[in-house]
Amino acid sequence: MVIGNRKKVLFKIVPYEYRSLELYLEKMALKGWKFEDIQGEFLSFVKIDPTQIRYWVDINDTNKIRNIEDTIKNGGTNKLGWNLIYRYNEIDIYSREDGVEEVHEEINQKEKFKDIAKLSLKNISMTLITVFLLAVTTLSDEFVNVIVNDDKIIMLIITTMIIVYQLTHITSFVTWYIRGKKSLRRNEEVSYKIHWLSKIRIVINTVVIVSGITALIYLGILTPDNSINEIIGVAMFLLVILIIINLVGKNSGSVSKKRRIDIFNIIGLVLLISILIGRNYIHKDTNYNNNYNLNKELNLTLEDFNDKSVNAGRNYINENKGTFASQLWFYDEGSNGYLDYNFFESNYKWIMDKYLEDRIKWINTLGNSSVEKVNYNEAVTLYTLQERNFYMLVSEDKAIDFINLNYRYDKEEFINKVYEEIFLGKS
């Protein structure tokens, strides 16, 4: 991304690929972009006239330049012309604008490989923790809660992509380590350039970021779910703190101590504010509480059983409707008992099969006996748990489970009434 005379490029730096960073910075200089800073997984560049700049990356003294001590003592520049331009988190980056090749100090290649592998393992450890936490978070939610919410489906896809991205990071390291070990046994030079798996990782990371921003805009503006406000609020707070730190403090990663506001943080803050404004404008008349009376005629209510609600304060109606499935929870008390059911609907067979499997497992936990399956008719199957007065009618695209506690109807009459209203659409 280019804004004015500055440019941001996604480039995750890992110790075992440090040589790729050197080559990339030199290529960017020839294109007229001089390296300035590292922020997270982004490299920052400033516009210059195309020139040849030689870069040297030293990871924890594993790739030292000759006379490097002079560079440190003389405030960042040694007598050979090397400038220390970036130092942070065991990474030192030097540059020299004459582009002359430099001979590095002789270092034991086995020790260098060992040290860089250890540093890389620190990064991999954090990656493993990230993958574990994301996997736990993703798998902890029930299938039905995800499939009826488009926002959760989108977040699940993005989370899965992040997990895949992190797994490619782990795989590329393991591949590099094995190849490096083989090279050392053959007395060959170990490669510290980007492996083809790392190129895939960069592409996936780019897709994740673009998808994440797109999803945030979609969920933030078009979804009436109030929980997204909390996420946006936290993100705005963190961005404001980051902007203040950049404004009043020095850039901790760079040798340069100039103070500035990162324009990309400003853009992020403006984007979040715009999303909040859009939400307030589009959903200003929306009631965000899911426990509401739906603005449509329900398929099954107490009136269908010649009853009426006697305690409106205890009514519960919760509907979730997504692209692939919808679910409705209904509870209402009447003078002859109460109506309590869960209605699920989907046009996809695999979704219905998965829902039915999970639902039966849950129902079996309610009593001492198992669910009985009865062919109600050609199109609908009846599942019963007699000891709990629990019933479930299932067709190819609909499923409703309910408890018969309406005292004016026996079991057969009650089930027939539910069947007529839900599967035949009678009023």
DODO-684382 format. One record per residue (C-alpha): x, y, z. Coordinates in steps of 0.5 Angstrom, whole numbers. Layout:
<atoms>
ATOM       X       Y       Z
ATOM       X       Y       Z
...
</atoms>
This chain:
<atoms>
ATOM       X       Y       Z
ATOM       0       0       0
ATOM       3       7      -2
ATOM       0      13       1
ATOM       4      20      -1
ATOM      12      18      -1
ATOM      11      12       4
ATOM      10       5       3
ATOM       8      -1       7
ATOM       9      -8       5
ATOM       7     -15       8
ATOM      13     -19      10
ATOM      14     -23      16
ATOM      21     -23      18
ATOM      24     -30      21
ATOM      31     -31      23
ATOM      32     -37      18
ATOM      30     -33      12
ATOM      34     -27      14
ATOM      38     -27       7
ATOM      31     -26       3
ATOM      30     -20       7
ATOM      37     -17       5
ATOM      35     -18      -2
ATOM      28     -15      -2
ATOM      31      -9       1
ATOM      36      -8      -4
ATOM      31      -9     -10
ATOM      26      -4      -7
ATOM      32       1      -6
ATOM      33       0     -14
ATOM      26       1     -15
ATOM      26       8     -11
ATOM      24       6      -4
ATOM      29       6       2
ATOM      28       2       8
ATOM      25       6      14
ATOM      22       1      20
ATOM      19      -5      21
ATOM      12      -5      25
ATOM       9     -12      26
ATOM       9     -16      20
ATOM      10     -10      15
ATOM      16      -6      13
ATOM      16       1      12
ATOM      19       5       6
ATOM      20      12       4
ATOM      21      15      -3
ATOM      28      16      -6
ATOM      31      16     -13
ATOM      33       9     -15
ATOM      40       8     -12
ATOM      44       2     -10
ATOM      44       0      -3
ATOM      47      -6       0
ATOM      44      -9       6
ATOM      46     -13      12
ATOM      42     -17      17
ATOM      45     -20      23
ATOM      40     -24      27
ATOM      43     -24      34
ATOM      51     -24      32
ATOM      50     -30      27
ATOM      52     -26      21
ATOM      57     -21      24
ATOM      60     -16      19
ATOM      68     -14      20
ATOM      70      -9      25
ATOM      62      -9      27
ATOM      65      -6      34
ATOM      67       0      31
ATOM      60       1      28
ATOM      57       1      35
ATOM      62       5      38
ATOM      62      11      33
ATOM      54      12      34
ATOM      52       7      28
ATOM      57       8      23
ATOM      64       5      22
ATOM      70       7      18
ATOM      68       2      12
ATOM      61       6      11
ATOM      56       1      15
ATOM      50       5      18
ATOM      46       1      23
ATOM      39       3      21
ATOM      35      -1      25
ATOM      36      -5      32
ATOM      30      -9      35
ATOM      28     -16      38
ATOM      35     -19      36
ATOM      35     -16      29
ATOM      40     -11      27
ATOM      40      -8      20
ATOM      46      -4      17
ATOM      46      -1      10
ATOM      51       2       6
ATOM      49       6       0
ATOM      55       5      -5
ATOM      53      -2      -5
ATOM      60      -5      -5
ATOM      60     -12      -3
ATOM      63     -14       4
ATOM      66     -20       7
ATOM      63     -22      14
ATOM      67     -25      19
ATOM      68     -32      19
ATOM      63     -36      23
ATOM      62     -43      25
ATOM      57     -45      20
ATOM      54     -51      25
ATOM      54     -46      31
ATOM      50     -41      26
ATOM      45     -46      24
ATOM      44     -48      31
ATOM      43     -41      34
ATOM      38     -39      28
ATOM      34     -45      29
ATOM      34     -43      37
ATOM      31     -36      35
ATOM      27     -39      30
ATOM      24     -44      35
ATOM      22     -38      39
ATOM      18     -35      34
ATOM      15     -42      32
ATOM      13     -43      40
ATOM       8     -37      39
ATOM       6     -40      33
ATOM       4     -46      36
ATOM       0     -43      42
ATOM      -4     -38      37
ATOM      -6     -45      33
ATOM      -8     -48      39
ATOM     -12     -42      42
ATOM     -15     -41      35
ATOM     -17     -48      34
ATOM     -20     -49      41
ATOM     -24     -42      40
ATOM     -26     -45      33
ATOM     -28     -52      35
ATOM     -32     -50      42
ATOM     -38     -47      39
ATOM     -43     -52      37
ATOM     -45     -53      30
ATOM     -52     -50      30
ATOM     -50     -44      33
ATOM     -45     -43      27
ATOM     -49     -45      21
ATOM     -55     -40      23
ATOM     -50     -34      24
ATOM     -47     -31      18
ATOM     -42     -27      22
ATOM     -40     -33      25
ATOM     -39     -37      19
ATOM     -35     -31      16
ATOM     -30     -31      22
ATOM     -30     -39      22
ATOM     -27     -38      15
ATOM     -22     -33      17
ATOM     -20     -36      23
ATOM     -19     -43      19
ATOM     -15     -39      14
ATOM     -10     -36      20
ATOM      -9     -43      22
ATOM      -7     -45      15
ATOM      -3     -40      15
ATOM       1     -41      22
ATOM       1     -49      20
ATOM       5     -47      13
ATOM      10     -43      18
ATOM      11     -49      22
ATOM      12     -53      16
ATOM      17     -48      12
ATOM      21     -48      19
ATOM      21     -56      19
ATOM      23     -56      12
ATOM      28     -51      12
ATOM      31     -55      19
ATOM      31     -62      15
ATOM      35     -59       9
ATOM      40     -55      13
ATOM      42     -61      17
ATOM      43     -65      10
ATOM      47     -59       8
ATOM      51     -59      14
ATOM      53     -66      13
ATOM      55     -65       6
ATOM      59     -59       8
ATOM      55     -55       4
ATOM      52     -48       5
ATOM      46     -47       9
ATOM      40     -43       5
ATOM      37     -37       9
ATOM      33     -35       3
ATOM      25     -36       3
ATOM      23     -43       1
ATOM      17     -44      -3
ATOM      12     -46       3
ATOM      14     -39       5
ATOM      11     -36      -1
ATOM       5     -39       0
ATOM       5     -37       7
ATOM       5     -29       5
ATOM       0     -30       0
ATOM      -5     -33       5
ATOM      -3     -28      10
ATOM      -5     -23       5
ATOM     -11     -26       4
ATOM     -13     -26      11
ATOM     -12     -19      12
ATOM     -16     -17       6
ATOM     -21     -22       8
ATOM     -21     -19      15
ATOM     -22     -12      13
ATOM     -28     -14       9
ATOM     -31     -18      14
ATOM     -30     -13      19
ATOM     -34      -8      14
ATOM     -39     -13      13
ATOM     -41     -15      20
ATOM     -40      -8      22
ATOM     -44      -4      18
ATOM     -49     -10      15
ATOM     -50     -14      21
ATOM     -55     -12      27
ATOM     -51     -16      32
ATOM     -49     -11      38
ATOM     -43     -15      40
ATOM     -39     -13      34
ATOM     -39      -6      37
ATOM     -35      -9      43
ATOM     -30     -11      38
ATOM     -30      -5      34
ATOM     -29      -1      41
ATOM     -23      -5      43
ATOM     -20      -4      37
ATOM     -21       3      37
ATOM     -18       4      44
ATOM     -12       0      42
ATOM     -11       4      36
ATOM     -12      11      40
ATOM      -6       8      45
ATOM      -2       6      39
ATOM      -2      13      36
ATOM      -1      17      42
ATOM       5      12      43
ATOM       8      14      36
ATOM       6      21      37
ATOM      10      23      44
ATOM      15      17      44
ATOM      20      15      40
ATOM      20       9      35
ATOM      23       3      39
ATOM      25      -1      33
ATOM      29       4      29
ATOM      35       7      31
ATOM      32      14      29
ATOM      29      18      34
ATOM      24      22      30
ATOM      17      23      32
ATOM      11      22      28
ATOM       4      19      27
ATOM       3      13      23
ATOM      -2      15      17
ATOM      -4       7      17
ATOM      -6       8      24
ATOM     -10      14      23
ATOM     -13      10      17
ATOM     -15       4      21
ATOM     -18       9      26
ATOM     -22      13      21
ATOM     -25       6      18
ATOM     -27       4      25
ATOM     -31      11      26
ATOM     -34      10      19
ATOM     -37       3      21
ATOM     -40       6      27
ATOM     -43      11      24
ATOM     -46       7      19
ATOM     -48       2      24
ATOM     -52       8      27
ATOM     -55      10      21
ATOM     -57       3      18
ATOM     -59       0      24
ATOM     -62       6      28
ATOM     -69       3      29
ATOM     -67      -4      30
ATOM     -68      -7      37
ATOM     -61     -11      38
ATOM     -64     -15      43
ATOM     -66     -22      40
ATOM     -71     -24      46
ATOM     -76     -20      42
ATOM     -83     -21      39
ATOM     -82     -22      31
ATOM     -85     -18      26
ATOM     -88     -23      23
ATOM     -93     -29      23
ATOM     -90     -35      27
ATOM     -92     -42      24
ATOM     -94     -45      31
ATOM     -96     -41      37
ATOM    -101     -42      43
ATOM    -107     -39      39
ATOM    -106     -46      34
ATOM    -108     -50      41
ATOM    -114     -45      42
ATOM    -110     -42      48
ATOM    -107     -35      49
ATOM    -101     -32      53
ATOM    -102     -31      60
ATOM     -95     -28      62
ATOM     -92     -24      57
ATOM     -87     -22      61
ATOM     -84     -29      61
ATOM     -85     -30      53
ATOM     -78     -32      50
ATOM     -77     -32      42
ATOM     -70     -32      39
ATOM     -69     -33      32
ATOM     -62     -33      28
ATOM     -63     -34      20
ATOM     -57     -35      16
ATOM     -55     -36       9
ATOM     -55     -44      10
ATOM     -60     -45      16
ATOM     -65     -42      21
ATOM     -67     -43      28
ATOM     -72     -41      32
ATOM     -73     -42      40
ATOM     -80     -41      42
ATOM     -83     -41      49
ATOM     -90     -38      52
ATOM     -94     -40      57
ATOM    -102     -41      56
ATOM    -108     -42      61
ATOM    -108     -49      59
ATOM    -100     -50      60
ATOM     -94     -48      56
ATOM     -91     -48      49
ATOM     -84     -50      48
ATOM     -80     -52      42
ATOM     -74     -51      37
ATOM     -75     -50      30
ATOM     -69     -51      25
ATOM     -69     -51      18
ATOM     -64     -52      12
ATOM     -64     -53       5
ATOM     -58     -57       5
ATOM     -58     -65       7
ATOM     -51     -65      10
ATOM     -53     -59      15
ATOM     -60     -63      17
ATOM     -56     -69      18
ATOM     -51     -66      22
ATOM     -56     -62      26
ATOM     -60     -69      27
ATOM     -54     -73      29
ATOM     -52     -67      35
ATOM     -59     -66      37
ATOM     -61     -74      38
ATOM     -54     -74      42
ATOM     -57     -68      46
ATOM     -64     -71      47
ATOM     -61     -78      50
ATOM     -58     -74      55
ATOM     -64     -72      58
ATOM     -67     -79      60
ATOM     -65     -86      62
ATOM     -68     -89      56
ATOM     -66     -87      48
ATOM     -70     -84      43
ATOM     -75     -88      39
ATOM     -75     -87      32
ATOM     -82     -88      29
ATOM     -84     -87      21
ATOM     -90     -81      22
ATOM     -91     -82      15
ATOM     -87     -82       8
ATOM     -84     -75       9
ATOM     -83     -74      16
ATOM     -80     -78      22
ATOM     -82     -78      29
ATOM     -77     -79      35
ATOM     -79     -79      42
ATOM     -77     -79      49
ATOM     -83     -82      52
ATOM     -81     -81      60
ATOM     -80     -73      58
ATOM     -86     -72      54
ATOM     -81     -70      49
ATOM     -82     -71      41
ATOM     -78     -69      35
ATOM     -81     -69      28
ATOM     -76     -69      22
ATOM     -77     -68      14
ATOM     -72     -67       9
ATOM     -71     -59      10
ATOM     -74     -58      17
ATOM     -74     -61      24
ATOM     -78     -59      30
ATOM     -77     -61      37
ATOM     -82     -60      43
ATOM     -85     -62      50
ATOM     -92     -63      50
ATOM     -95     -60      56
ATOM    -101     -57      53
ATOM    -107     -61      58
ATOM    -112     -60      53
ATOM    -109     -65      48
ATOM    -107     -72      48
ATOM    -100     -74      45
ATOM    -103     -76      38
ATOM    -107     -69      38
ATOM    -101     -65      40
ATOM     -96     -68      35
ATOM    -102     -68      29
ATOM    -103     -61      30
ATOM     -95     -59      30
ATOM     -95     -63      24
ATOM    -100     -59      20
ATOM     -98     -52      22
ATOM     -90     -54      21
ATOM     -90     -59      15
ATOM     -97     -57      12
ATOM     -97     -50      13
ATOM    -104     -50      15
ATOM    -107     -44      19
</atoms>
